[in-house]
Amino acid sequence: MVLDTIFALQIPVGCTLQAFADDVILIVKGSLKSDLEERGAQAIDKLFKFAALHKLRFSLSKSVLMPVTFGGRLSMLDPPRVQLQGQVLPVQKSFRYLGVWWDGGLTFTDHFNRVRRRVDLLSYRLSVVADRFNSKHTHLFLHIYRAAIEPFLLYGHGARGHRLHLKKIQNTLNSLQRRPLIKLTRTYRTVSTVALPVLAGVLPLDLKANVVFKRFQLLILKEEVQVDSVIFRPQDYKDRVDLTDIHPTKRWSFPFTCRDPTGDDIEIFTDGSKIDGSVGSSVVVFYHGVMIYFVEHRISDFASVYQAEAHGLALALAFILTLQPWDVIRIYTDSLSLLQALSTVGTRDPVIWQLKEKICTILCCRPISLHWV
């Protein structure tokens, strides 16, 4: 927690701090080697003052310097000289950070070579074990590839995603999946790398990497993404709720029953539907069998029926909040999945948690019940 305050430091222009757990990276940008040395020395001086103030210590033996350059503008034979506690930081061509091997040209060649060796060994070991069950479980290799091998091959996509347009990166990625796909398809080793994904029924790894990186930009970085002529905007997608941010006493569960309407008290019926590409929600309210309120809303054509059902329930709850608290209220819906989501404490859908908050507010002043019809 103390290390989190390091981001409040006023470091020189062109310097950026990144940290994970107790690992800190200082990124220094400059057009000249002298700029890098001057800014790096100033930033390190501020970091050591911060460490002394909070009784922290930076390990000299674990600290390295790696020049990142393009077009040979920086030479490894004459790199920038930056001192740490009076000693010049050792220069390395690559280093490992968060499971990814970074190199000075950001080619990730060292990382890909290490991944290739591990995946080839893993594919061999899996083939020895899984061959015994292949006759009974023909899709076993495919499941292992999609669930374990492919995510391992694509690990670090956020770091190298901006270089996926390079032909060298694309060819390297496709070659990485060659050995696992040969084991998967049981083909000859002379089969071309281009044909293997088609025979296996999977995407070429360069295309899959592009999909994963675009999703990372959209959902994590909250950036607008364009694929061909289609534009995806982050505001069109909802975030997932982090359950660790919710106190256990507020992880509400609202059970439901299956019963028919009785014609007594206040009975509210909600529905959501999608017809001819149009999506909408509606609410009908009966008071002792007499309809007293009706509303229908048109929502985005890209919404699902489940989202329409949730919107319909939100309309019903908004109407209940306008009523005086004396009659019993029963809400009826035909969406079993929506009711099950409201009854569980493990859902991460923000819309469901908004509905739960409204239900909890209503229950403080009047009884309501949920029913499936």
Buried (B, 14 or more C-beta within 10 A) or exposed (E): EEBEEBEEEEBBEBBEBEEEEEEBBBEBEBEEBEBBBBBBBBBBEBBBEBBEEEEBEBEEEEBEBBBEBEEEEBEEEEBBBBEBEEEEBEBBEBBEBBEBBBBBBBBBBBBBEEBBEEBBEBBEEBBEEBEEEEEEEEEBBBEBBBEEBBEBBBBBBBBBBEEBEEEEBBEBBBEBBBBBBBBBBEBEEEBEBEEBBEBBEBBBBBBBBBEBBBBBBBBEEEEEBEEEEEEBEBEEEEEEBEEEEEEEEEBBEBEBEEEEEEEEEBBBBBBBEBEEEEBBBBBBBBEEEEEEBEBEBEBEEEBEBBBBBBBBBBBBBEBBEEBEEEEEBBBBBEBEEBBEBBBEEEBEBEBBBBBBEBBEEBEEEBEBBBBBE
